[in-house]
Amino acid sequence: MVRSVDARHTPYVVAENTDTDRAVPSPTSYLQKGTTMRARKAISSLVITGLTTLGMAVAAPAAHAGGYGCVGSETSASPLTVPDRYGNVAGYIHEYFDGTDNCAVFVKSQYYGTPTYMELTLYNASGPGKPDNGTYSYYAGPVKVNGVGSCVQELIVEDYPGSSYDVNYWTPQHSCG
């Protein structure tokens, strides 16, 4: 609904569906008669510059994507399904490689959100890296080892509430590089 409300007949839009009807300037009211072509070009230039700058800031990707504290790209072996001793899916290993190191996390699906004891160790041909163990509600890790010229594998241990060694799983060797 357009209504003229001042002596110059500047169009205003009446805002509806509000507690009170308020006159809100129409988007075109600023470009009415009397606005010079130079002013219009200046405004257009500022708007285009602002949108271009905003577009570059939003579109810039991260240098190295990753997740859960790892950097690099998720490997083709990831995610690896981890079973528990009852035949259920205990969770998933997500593994990343940054060109030098493999990095892994174990994200649980059974008891997700419930604190349980978890341990994750990542191995390469030289042996184990530093394990991550503790009581976690969502995931264990990240753990890292050098992955150049070596296959890797993980050992996952998780104790469900009131139990122990419900998950004690070795992954097969993978991500050989």
N, C-alpha and C positions, 0 to 999 in steps of 0.2 A: 504494500500500500504506500503510495507516494503522496506527500502532502507538502504544500508550500507554507513555510512558517515565518519568513522574514520579508522585509520590504524588497529585497533584490530577487525574490522568488528562487532561492537556492533550494534544490530538491533535498528532502530528508526522507529517510526510511523510518517508519514507526516500528520499533521492535515489539513483537507480539509474544505471547506465552511467557510473559514476565509478570512480576508482582504489580508493576505500574508500567504503562506505556511510556517509553522514553524516546525522544527524537534522537536518532543516530545519523551522523552525516553519511550521505550516499557515497560510495566509492568514487563516483564520477563527479561529485561536487567540487573536488579540488582542481579539476581540469575544465572549468567553465570558461565562458567568455572572458577575455582579458588576460588569460594565461598566455604568455608569449611562447613562440616556438622554441626559443633558446631554453626557457625554463623546462619545457616538456622534454627536450633532448637531455638536459642535465639530470632530470629525475630518472628518465629511462636508463641513462648511462649508469647512475648510482645503483639502480635496482639490478641491472644486468651484472655489474661488477660484484655486488653483494651475493647474488645467487651463484655466480661462478665460483667465488671464493668458498662459499658454503658447500657447494658440490665437491670441490677438491678436498675439503676437510673431511667430509663424510665418506667419500669414495676411497680414501687412502687405506689399503689393506695393511694388516699387521705384517711385519717383516717375516716372522716365523709363527705360523699358527701352531697351536698345541692345545693341551688341556691338562687339568689337574696338576699344574706345576711343571709339566714337561714342555719342552720346545721341540720344534720340528714338525714333520708330517706324520700322520698316523700310518703305520705300516700296513701292507696288504694282508698280513696275518691277523690284524686287529679288526674287531674285537674277538678274543678267544673265549669260548664258553668254558666255565669252570663248574664241574659237577660236585655235589656233596656225596657223602657215603650212602645216602638214601635214594640216589638217582635223580634228585632235583637239581635245578640250576642254582648254584650258590651265588654266582655273579659272573662278571666279565673282566678280562684283562684288556686294557687299552694300552697299546704300545706305540711309541713315537721314535723317530730317528731323525737326527739333525745333521747328518753327514759324518759324525764322529761317534756319538753316543746313542745307545738305545736307552729309552726311559720307559718305565712301566708303572701302571697303577692297577689295583684290583678294586673294582666297584661292585659292591655286593647287591644282590637282589633279594635273597632270603634275609630277613631281619634288617632290611634297609631302614635306617633311622633309629635302630636300636643299638646301643653300645654292645659290642662283642669284641673279644680278643681276636686280633688278626695279625698275621705275619706274611710279608711278601719279600722274597729274595730273588734277584735277577742274576743269572749266571751267564758267563761267556766261556770260551775255551780255556781261559786261565783260572777259572774258578768263580766263586761268588763275589758279588759286589756287597756293599753295606746293606743289610736288611732294614726294613721298616717294620717295627712291631709295636703294638700297643692296643689300647681299647678304643675302637673307632665306631662311629655311627653310620658312616657312608662309604668310605674307601680307605685303603692302605696305599702308601706310596706318596710321592714318586720315589722310585729307586732307579739307579743308573749304572751302566757298565759300558766300556768301550765296545763298540760293535763292528769296527773295521776288521775285515778278514776273519770273522768268527760268527758262528751261529749262537743264538741265545735261547735260554729257557728259564721258566719261573717255577718256584716252589711257593704254593699258597697254603697257609694254615689258617683255619678259623674255628673257634669254639662257639657253638650256639649257646644261648642262655641255659645254665644248669647242666652243661654237657662239655665234652672235650673232643678234639680231633674230628669234628663233624666234616671238616674239609681238610684234606691232606693230599694235595694234588700237584703232580709234576706235569708241566706242559711238555709236549714234544718239542724237540729243537726246531727253531724257525728263524725267519729273518736273517738268513745266512748272507753275509756280505763281507 
